[in-house]
Amino acid sequence: MNFKRIFLSSAFSLLLILPMTVFAQSGGNAQAITIGPPSLGQTTYKVGDSFSQTFTYSGGVDQGRQWDVQGNVPPGLSYDVDQSAEGNLLMQGTFSKTGIYRFLVVMTDANNEGGNRAYTITV
């Protein structure tokens, strides 16, 4: 218990007993999340080429993992969590437009720990 004394005047005082709440934090116990692969094997494609890449992770806590892709994903590609491979992210499709596409693959966990990796594809 946390005690707090408040003086109302020189003759009176009030003693408050307040419950104390302790908030646990992950602190240094959480592992950073690392996204793989470190780079894409091939980064230059032509319109009509097919693409399939699995993005992996390590670290973080087991609960509450969420993937996100930010930036400019090449038109024709889509991504979703691969249900058969322990929650990895699968990006696949057929390139449909030329350009230089830069995107960031991001994962966060229930402790708001996160990791990301940037990739570039030229079509």
Accessible surface in RSA format (square Angstrom, percent):
REM  Atomic radii and reference values for relative SASA: ProtOr
REM  Chains: A
REM  Algorithm: Lee & Richards
REM  Probe-radius: 1.40
REM  Slices: 20
REM RES _ NUM      All-atoms   Total-Side   Main-Chain    Non-polar    All polar
REM                ABS   REL    ABS   REL    ABS   REL    ABS   REL    ABS   REL
RES MET A   1   165.60  85.8 100.34  66.4  65.25 155.4 101.11  86.0  64.49  85.4
RES ASN A   2    71.26  49.1  67.87  65.6   3.39   8.2   4.65  11.2  66.61  64.4
RES PHE A   3   128.10  64.1 104.11  64.5  23.99  62.4 104.26  63.2  23.84  68.2
RES LYS A   4   116.05  56.6 113.03  69.4   3.02   7.2  60.48  54.4  55.57  59.2
RES ARG A   5   129.81  54.5 106.36  54.2  23.45  55.8  25.19  34.4 104.62  63.4
RES ILE A   6    66.00  37.6  62.78  46.8   3.22   7.7  66.00  47.5   0.00   0.0
RES PHE A   7   148.23  74.2 121.73  75.4  26.50  68.9 121.73  73.8  26.50  75.8
RES LEU A   8   118.32  65.9  85.13  60.9  33.19  83.4  88.48  62.1  29.84  80.3
RES SER A   9    56.73  47.9  40.16  53.6  16.57  38.2  52.28 111.3   4.45   6.2
RES SER A  10   131.60 111.2  81.09 108.2  50.51 116.4  60.39 128.6  71.21  99.8
RES ALA A  11    83.36  76.6  45.60  70.4  37.76  85.9  56.03  78.9  27.33  72.4
RES PHE A  12   141.97  71.0 136.67  84.7   5.30  13.8 141.28  85.7   0.68   2.0
RES SER A  13    53.96  45.6  23.65  31.6  30.31  69.8   4.69  10.0  49.27  69.0
RES LEU A  14    81.75  45.5  80.80  57.8   0.95   2.4  81.75  57.4   0.00   0.0
RES LEU A  15    89.27  49.7  66.63  47.7  22.63  56.9  66.63  46.8  22.63  60.9
RES LEU A  16    57.43  32.0  56.09  40.1   1.34   3.4  57.43  40.3   0.00   0.0
RES ILE A  17    97.66  55.6  71.97  53.6  25.69  61.9  71.97  51.8  25.69  69.7
RES LEU A  18    77.78  43.3  77.78  55.6   0.00   0.0  77.78  54.6   0.00   0.0
RES PRO A  19   113.16  82.5  94.45  86.1  18.71  68.0  96.58  79.7  16.58 103.1
RES MET A  20   130.99  67.8  99.33  65.7  31.67  75.4  82.38  70.0  48.62  64.4
RES THR A  21    96.20  68.4  71.92  72.9  24.28  57.9  43.17  58.0  53.02  80.2
RES VAL A  22   119.60  78.7  91.01  82.4  28.59  68.9  94.07  81.7  25.53  69.2
RES PHE A  23   164.92  82.5 142.53  88.3  22.39  58.3 145.02  87.9  19.90  56.9
RES ALA A  24   104.68  96.2  67.60 104.3  37.08  84.3  74.80 105.3  29.88  79.2
RES GLN A  25   159.09  89.0 125.88  92.0  33.21  79.1  38.44  81.8 120.65  91.5
RES SER A  26    35.36  29.9  17.37  23.2  17.99  41.4  16.47  35.1  18.89  26.5
RES GLY A  27    56.78  70.0   0.00   N/A  56.78  70.0  40.75 111.8  16.03  35.9
RES GLY A  28    83.60 103.1   0.00   N/A  83.60 103.1  42.79 117.4  40.81  91.4
RES ASN A  29   138.67  95.6 110.41 106.7  28.26  68.1  31.05  74.7 107.62 104.0
RES ALA A  30    25.83  23.8   1.21   1.9  24.63  56.0   6.43   9.0  19.41  51.4
RES GLN A  31   116.48  65.1 109.66  80.1   6.83  16.3  37.76  80.4  78.72  59.7
RES ALA A  32    78.14  71.8  60.95  94.1  17.19  39.1  63.38  89.2  14.76  39.1
RES ILE A  33     8.77   5.0   0.00   0.0   8.77  21.1   0.00   0.0   8.77  23.8
RES THR A  34    72.81  51.8  67.63  68.6   5.19  12.4  43.91  59.0  28.90  43.7
RES ILE A  35     2.16   1.2   0.00   0.0   2.15   5.2   0.00   0.0   2.15   5.8
RES GLY A  36    12.40  15.3   0.00   N/A  12.40  15.3  11.04  30.3   1.36   3.0
RES PRO A  37    33.56  24.5  28.54  26.0   5.02  18.3  33.17  27.4   0.39   2.4
RES PRO A  38   106.87  77.9  92.79  84.6  14.08  51.2  92.79  76.6  14.08  87.5
RES SER A  39    78.46  66.3  68.41  91.3  10.04  23.1  39.00  83.0  39.46  55.3
RES LEU A  40    11.25   6.3   2.43   1.7   8.81  22.2   2.59   1.8   8.66  23.3
RES GLY A  41    88.71 109.4   0.00   N/A  88.71 109.4  46.38 127.3  42.33  94.8
RES GLN A  42    96.95  54.2  88.49  64.7   8.46  20.1  35.13  74.8  61.82  46.9
RES THR A  43    64.26  45.7  60.48  61.3   3.78   9.0  32.49  43.6  31.76  48.0
RES THR A  44    88.32  62.8  81.69  82.8   6.62  15.8  58.87  79.1  29.44  44.5
RES TYR A  45    27.42  12.8  19.58  11.1   7.84  20.4  11.47   8.6  15.95  19.7
RES LYS A  46   156.88  76.5 153.28  94.0   3.60   8.6  99.96  90.0  56.92  60.6
RES VAL A  47    79.87  52.6  56.96  51.6  22.91  55.2  56.96  49.5  22.91  62.1
RES GLY A  48    50.27  62.0   0.00   N/A  50.27  62.0  27.57  75.7  22.71  50.9
RES ASP A  49    50.96  35.7  46.17  46.0   4.79  11.3  12.47  29.3  38.49  38.4
RES SER A  50    87.53  74.0  69.99  93.4  17.54  40.4  33.20  70.7  54.34  76.1
RES PHE A  51    13.91   7.0   5.46   3.4   8.45  22.0  10.63   6.4   3.27   9.4
RES SER A  52    80.40  67.9  50.51  67.4  29.89  68.9  34.14  72.7  46.27  64.8
RES GLN A  53    40.48  22.6  37.37  27.3   3.10   7.4   3.11   6.6  37.37  28.3
RES THR A  54    48.74  34.7  41.66  42.2   7.08  16.9  22.91  30.8  25.83  39.0
RES PHE A  55     0.00   0.0   0.00   0.0   0.00   0.0   0.00   0.0   0.00   0.0
RES THR A  56    57.99  41.2  57.99  58.8   0.00   0.0  40.83  54.8  17.16  25.9
RES TYR A  57    47.22  22.0  25.99  14.8  21.23  55.2  15.61  11.7  31.61  39.0
RES SER A  58    64.49  54.5  59.38  79.3   5.10  11.8  46.65  99.3  17.84  25.0
RES GLY A  59    20.38  25.1   0.00   N/A  20.38  25.1   8.22  22.6  12.15  27.2
RES GLY A  60    15.23  18.8   0.00   N/A  15.23  18.8   0.38   1.1  14.85  33.3
RES VAL A  61    41.18  27.1  36.62  33.2   4.57  11.0  41.18  35.8   0.00   0.0
RES ASP A  62   111.53  78.1  90.91  90.5  20.63  48.8  21.60  50.8  89.93  89.7
RES GLN A  63   125.74  70.3 120.93  88.4   4.81  11.5  59.61 126.9  66.13  50.2
RES GLY A  64    47.13  58.1   0.00   N/A  47.13  58.1  30.21  82.9  16.93  37.9
RES ARG A  65    72.39  30.4  45.41  23.1  26.98  64.2  15.33  21.0  57.06  34.6
RES GLN A  66   125.36  70.1 119.08  87.0   6.28  14.9  29.99  63.8  95.37  72.3
RES TRP A  67    36.70  14.7   8.98   4.3  27.72  65.1   8.96   4.8  27.74  45.0
RES ASP A  68    65.01  45.5  62.33  62.0   2.67   6.3  21.60  50.8  43.40  43.3
RES VAL A  69    14.79   9.7   0.07   0.1  14.73  35.5   0.07   0.1  14.73  39.9
RES GLN A  70    85.81  48.0  80.16  58.6   5.65  13.4  32.77  69.8  53.04  40.2
RES GLY A  71    70.00  86.3   0.00   N/A  70.00  86.3  32.25  88.5  37.75  84.6
RES ASN A  72    80.10  55.2  77.41  74.8   2.68   6.5  21.02  50.6  59.07  57.1
RES VAL A  73    32.96  21.7  19.14  17.3  13.82  33.3  19.14  16.6  13.82  37.5
RES PRO A  74     1.04   0.8   0.00   0.0   1.04   3.8   0.00   0.0   1.04   6.4
RES PRO A  75    51.13  37.3  39.99  36.5  11.14  40.5  50.88  42.0   0.24   1.5
RES GLY A  76    45.81  56.5   0.00   N/A  45.81  56.5  22.50  61.7  23.31  52.2
RES LEU A  77    18.54  10.3   0.00   0.0  18.54  46.6   0.21   0.2  18.32  49.3
RES SER A  78    71.60  60.5  67.65  90.3   3.95   9.1  45.09  96.0  26.51  37.1
RES TYR A  79    93.19  43.5  70.99  40.4  22.20  57.8  42.88  32.2  50.31  62.0
RES ASP A  80   102.34  71.7  98.24  97.8   4.10   9.7  31.06  73.1  71.27  71.1
RES VAL A  81    53.17  35.0  46.56  42.2   6.61  15.9  46.56  40.5   6.61  17.9
RES ASP A  82    28.98  20.3  24.87  24.8   4.12   9.7   4.12   9.7  24.87  24.8
RES GLN A  83   156.91  87.7 125.81  91.9  31.10  74.0  62.52 133.1  94.39  71.6
RES SER A  84   107.53  90.9  66.03  88.1  41.50  95.6  57.51 122.5  50.02  70.1
RES ALA A  85    31.80  29.2  24.32  37.5   7.48  17.0  31.32  44.1   0.48   1.3
RES GLU A  86   155.86  89.5 131.74  99.7  24.13  57.4  62.91 121.7  92.96  75.9
RES GLY A  87    25.16  31.0   0.00   N/A  25.16  31.0  19.10  52.4   6.05  13.6
RES ASN A  88    23.02  15.9  23.02  22.2   0.00   0.0   0.00   0.0  23.02  22.2
RES LEU A  89     3.09   1.7   3.09   2.2   0.00   0.0   3.09   2.2   0.00   0.0
RES LEU A  90    42.81  23.8  41.06  29.4   1.74   4.4  41.06  28.8   1.74   4.7
RES MET A  91     0.00   0.0   0.00   0.0   0.00   0.0   0.00   0.0   0.00   0.0
RES GLN A  92    84.96  47.5  84.50  61.8   0.46   1.1  16.49  35.1  68.47  51.9
RES GLY A  93    25.05  30.9   0.00   N/A  25.05  30.9  22.12  60.7   2.93   6.6
RES THR A  94    67.66  48.1  62.65  63.5   5.01  12.0  37.22  50.0  30.44  46.0
RES PHE A  95     2.07   1.0   0.27   0.2   1.81   4.7   0.27   0.2   1.81   5.2
RES SER A  96    67.83  57.3  44.11  58.9  23.71  54.6  37.99  80.9  29.83  41.8
RES LYS A  97   129.81  63.3 126.65  77.7   3.16   7.5  72.10  64.9  57.71  61.5
RES THR A  98    91.54  65.1  81.83  83.0   9.71  23.1  49.97  67.1  41.57  62.8
RES GLY A  99    28.16  34.7   0.00   N/A  28.16  34.7  27.15  74.5   1.01   2.3
RES ILE A 100    95.68  54.4  76.00  56.6  19.68  47.4  76.00  54.7  19.68  53.4
RES TYR A 101    13.19   6.2  13.19   7.5   0.00   0.0  10.96   8.2   2.23   2.7
RES ARG A 102   148.56  62.4 142.48  72.6   6.08  14.5  56.05  76.6  92.51  56.1
RES PHE A 103     5.84   2.9   0.00   0.0   5.84  15.2   4.42   2.7   1.42   4.1
RES LEU A 104    52.43  29.2  52.40  37.5   0.02   0.1  52.40  36.8   0.02   0.1
RES VAL A 105     0.00   0.0   0.00   0.0   0.00   0.0   0.00   0.0   0.00   0.0
RES VAL A 106    21.58  14.2  21.57  19.5   0.01   0.0  21.57  18.7   0.01   0.0
RES MET A 107     1.42   0.7   1.41   0.9   0.01   0.0   1.42   1.2   0.00   0.0
RES THR A 108    50.22  35.7  50.11  50.8   0.11   0.3  35.13  47.2  15.09  22.8
RES ASP A 109     5.33   3.7   0.00   0.0   5.33  12.6   0.00   0.0   5.33   5.3
RES ALA A 110    63.06  58.0  29.23  45.1  33.83  77.0  38.55  54.3  24.50  64.9
RES ASN A 111    63.32  43.7  42.33  40.9  20.99  50.5   8.22  19.8  55.09  53.3
RES ASN A 112   135.01  93.1 109.63 105.9  25.38  61.1  25.50  61.4 109.51 105.8
RES GLU A 113    53.26  30.6  51.35  38.9   1.91   4.5   2.92   5.6  50.34  41.1
RES GLY A 114    38.65  47.7   0.00   N/A  38.65  47.7  11.87  32.6  26.78  60.0
RES GLY A 115    11.06  13.6   0.00   N/A  11.06  13.6   9.41  25.8   1.65   3.7
RES ASN A 116    89.55  61.8  65.61  63.4  23.94  57.6   0.14   0.3  89.41  86.4
RES ARG A 117    68.88  28.9  64.65  33.0   4.22  10.1  13.12  17.9  55.75  33.8
RES ALA A 118    76.03  69.9  55.15  85.1  20.88  47.5  55.31  77.9  20.72  54.9
RES TYR A 119     9.71   4.5   2.81   1.6   6.90  18.0   8.55   6.4   1.16   1.4
RES THR A 120    55.98  39.8  49.09  49.8   6.89  16.4  30.53  41.0  25.44  38.5
RES ILE A 121     0.11   0.1   0.00   0.0   0.11   0.3   0.11   0.1   0.00   0.0
RES THR A 122    50.28  35.8  50.16  50.9   0.12   0.3  33.34  44.8  16.94  25.6
RES VAL A 123    17.96  11.8   0.06   0.1  17.91  43.1   9.85   8.6   8.11  22.0
END  Absolute sums over single chains surface
CHAIN  1 A     8289.5       6250.6       2038.9       4498.0       3791.5
END  Absolute sums over all chains
TOTAL          8289.5       6250.6       2038.9       4498.0       3791.5
